[in-house]
């Protein structure tokens, strides 16, 4: 029997709300799958889209509200928490863009491997732990683990909640998020704690500012022809990504 699939999008904070409506247009151009919006405010325009519902997280349930990164941190937390309620989910930040219908392969990969996340252009956890949004506590925890392992991004995150390893990894991730400023680091700590690793997807699944031009220009000679290696999703909220891909994605 086919498992039910859903796309979960988190949108917290008024500044981030500008991304959601055009993202829904983009997602609906690539798939008819049901969409669930996790948000801190009512967004009436979502009723213009079929099979889209919203779940408003009450103020008393939102976390880290005294932190300037509360929107990002709530996004990480509530996406992971929601993913445990659906058989197969694609979890997205609200400033992503899908480039191809082939993104749905992520569901098949999650069904096989449990959880899939894209690689981070920082490459190693060593450098991911030195981001502007990290703390000394994050760093002191990082140095107690191996350094030169894959750093990941958290959007997209594909999850099979019925896979035997997914719940343990996400439960640990939700705990680590309580004290870790960067969600991608919290995910590594959870993986180290549990011994459970996700399937790491190529960077083309989340093209970021630092690798946008490289990925746009990247080609390989395959069977005598120069073939571009296409991106799957873009982190559209980053200006450099918009600059590089503005002629093929709106």
Buried (B, 14 or more C-beta within 10 A) or exposed (E): EEEEBBBBBBBBBEEBBEBBBBBBEBBBEBBEBBBBBBBBEEBEEBEEBEEBEBEEBEEEEBBBEEEEBBBBBBBBBBBBBBBBEBBBBBBBBBBBBBBEEEBBBBBBBBBEBBBBBBBBBBBBBBBBBEBEBBEEEBEEBBEEBEEEBBBBBBBBBBBBBEBEBBBBBBBBBBBBBEEBBBBBBBBBBBBBBBEBBBBBBEBBBBBBBBBBBEBBEBEEEEEEEEEEEEBBBBBBBBEBBBEBBEEEBE
